Amino acid sequence: MTKKILVVDDEPNIVLSLEFLMKQQGYAVRSAVDGDSAMKEVERDPPDIVLLDVSMPGRSGFEVCEAIRANPAWNQMRILIVTGKGRDEDRERGLSLGADGYVIKPFETQDIVAKVKELLGE
């Protein structure tokens, strides 16, 4: 069965590049441009993994991560934070809220593909 990925970022170029990259790997990809629309997508059709930016209008990626982890029905969902926030305290916060990984922009495409495959157990 094809794995489902939700890309959440308010930067159109990042969304396009991640969508392209993940589709190239054979994943079914959807996107959201902010935290509120991300939560609606998660509720509508839970993905296998969320590629989640932190800095977005409205609900932040940290808040989305926390909301996903608060729902036991979604505890198999993987969360990979993909953000420009590279400080140690940001990384620690994301991981402490339940993210499974943390990648800092700009990222190497092969690194993010490898991390997604690892988190999906492939």
SVG drawing of the C-alpha trace seen along z (x, -y; Angstrom):
<svg xmlns="http://www.w3.org/2000/svg" viewBox="-12 -34 34 36">
<polyline fill="none" stroke="black" stroke-width="0.4" points="0.0,0.0 1.3,-3.5 2.4,-5.5 0.7,-8.9 2.7,-12.1 1.3,-15.5 3.7,-18.4 2.9,-21.4 4.7,-24.6 3.7,-28.2 6.6,-28.6 5.3,-27.6 8.8,-26.7 9.4,-24.3 6.0,-22.7 6.7,-22.2 10.1,-20.8 9.1,-18.4 6.0,-17.3 8.1,-16.6 10.8,-14.8 8.3,-12.6 6.2,-11.8 9.4,-10.8 9.8,-8.2 6.3,-6.8 4.5,-8.4 1.0,-9.8 1.4,-13.5 -0.9,-16.2 -0.1,-19.6 -1.3,-22.3 -0.1,-25.9 -0.7,-26.4 -1.3,-24.6 -5.1,-24.8 -5.4,-23.4 -2.8,-20.7 -5.1,-19.6 -8.1,-19.4 -6.1,-17.2 -4.9,-15.0 -8.5,-14.5 -9.9,-14.0 -7.3,-11.3 -4.5,-10.6 -1.1,-10.4 1.6,-8.0 4.0,-10.9 3.8,-14.7 6.6,-16.9 6.0,-19.9 7.4,-23.4 7.5,-25.3 7.0,-28.9 3.6,-29.3 0.6,-31.7 -1.9,-30.8 -1.1,-27.5 2.6,-26.8 4.2,-23.5 5.0,-22.9 1.2,-23.3 0.3,-20.9 2.8,-18.3 1.4,-18.6 -2.2,-18.2 -1.3,-15.1 0.4,-13.5 -2.5,-14.3 -4.8,-12.0 -4.1,-8.3 -5.6,-7.3 -2.7,-9.0 0.2,-7.5 1.5,-5.5 1.7,-8.7 5.3,-9.9 6.2,-13.6 9.4,-15.0 9.9,-18.7 11.5,-20.5 12.3,-24.0 14.7,-27.0 14.8,-27.0 18.2,-25.5 18.8,-26.4 19.3,-23.5 16.4,-24.6 14.0,-24.6 15.2,-21.1 14.8,-19.9 11.3,-21.4 10.2,-19.7 11.4,-16.3 10.0,-16.7 6.6,-17.5 6.7,-14.2 8.4,-14.8 10.2,-11.7 12.9,-13.7 14.1,-17.3 15.7,-18.5 17.0,-22.0 16.5,-24.0 18.2,-24.2 18.3,-20.4 20.0,-18.0 17.4,-16.1 19.0,-12.7 19.1,-13.3 15.4,-14.1 14.5,-11.1 16.6,-8.9 15.0,-10.2 11.5,-9.8 12.3,-6.2 13.8,-5.5 10.8,-6.9 8.4,-4.8 10.5,-1.7 11.5,-1.2"/>
</svg>
